[in-house]
Amino acid sequence: ELVHSDEGLARVSAGLRFWQLLGQLLYLGAVSGAVTALELGDVASARVAQVSSIVVGLPMLVRAWYVFGPRPSKHPLEDGRSLWVAGVVELWGTARSLASESPGLAK
C-alpha cells in the first residue's frame, strides 16, 4: 500500500487530485486552442478531442499498468466461479454493507 494512515492517505489523495485537475485543465486548454485556431466544426472538434485523449492517455495507462504491477488476490477464487462473477458478488456485498452501515450515503 502507498500509505498506512488516514492522514497520509488524505495528503496523497489531495496531491494526486491536484495533478489530475491540472492535467484536465491543460488538456481542455490545448484542445480548445487547437480547435479554435483551426476553426473546426463540431464533428471535427470531437474527433480532435478523442484522438488527442487516446494519444496522451494510452501511454499513461500502459505506464501505470507496469508501475503498479501484480498484487496478491484479496480473496481466493472459488472453483468454477469466473472472475467477473466474483467481482460482481463482492461489489454487491460492499453495496449492502454501505447501505446498512451508512444509510445516508444512499440519499
N, C-alpha and C positions, 0 to 999 in steps of 0.2 A: 504494500500500500504506500501511497505517497506521504501521508501524514498519519499521526497517531493521536491527535487531539481535535476537539471541535474548533478551537481557536486556530489551529494550523490549517484545518480544512477550510475555514472561512477566509483566511488570508490567501490561500492558494486559489480558491474559487473566485475571489474578488479580482486577483491579478489576471487569471485566465479570462474572466468576463470582460475586463478592460481591453485586453488584446483582441478578443473576439469582436467587441463593438468597434474598436479602431479599424480592424480589418474590414468589417462590413461597411463602415463609412468611406474608407478609401476605395473599396470596390464600387460602391454606389457612385462616388465622385468620378472615378475613372470611366465607368460605363456611361454615365450621363454626359460626361465631357466628350467622349468619343462619338456618341450618338448625336449630340448637338453639333459638333464640329463637322460631322459627315452628313448632317441633315437627312437622317434616315427616317423612314416611316415606322409605324407601329410594329409590323411584322419583322422588318429588318432589325429593329431595335431589340426585339425579343430574341432573335437569333444571335445577335452580338452578345447579349447578356448570357444566354445559355452556353454558347461556345466558350466565352471567357471564364465562366464559372467552372466548366469542365477542365479547361487548360490549367487553371490555378488550383482547383480543388483536388483533382485526381492525384497529382504528386504528393500533396499533403496527406491524403488518405493512405496512400501507399507507404509513406514515411511513418505515419502513426502506427500502421499495422506492424511494422518491424520494430518500432521503438517499444511498444507495449509487450510484444512477444507472447508466447504461450503462458497460460496460467493453469494451475491445477483446478479441477472442477469443484464446485461448491457442494454438489450433491452427486452421488453415483447415479448413473443412468440405469433404470430398471431394464431387465431383459425384455426385448420385444417392443419397447416404447421408443418412438422416434424422438429426436432432439427437439423437434418443433412442438410435439405434443407435451413433452416435459416442460418446455418453456411456457406454453400457454397455461398449463396447470399451475406452475409456480407463480405466474402473473396473476391468475385468478385468486390464489391463496393470499398474495400480497394485497390485492384489492379488498378482499374480505376482511383481512386483518386491519387495514387502514380504516375501512368503514366502521368496524366495531370499536376500534381504539380512538379514532379521531373523526367522529361523525360530522364535525364542522367543515371538513375538507370537501365533502360531497355537495355542499351548498353552493 
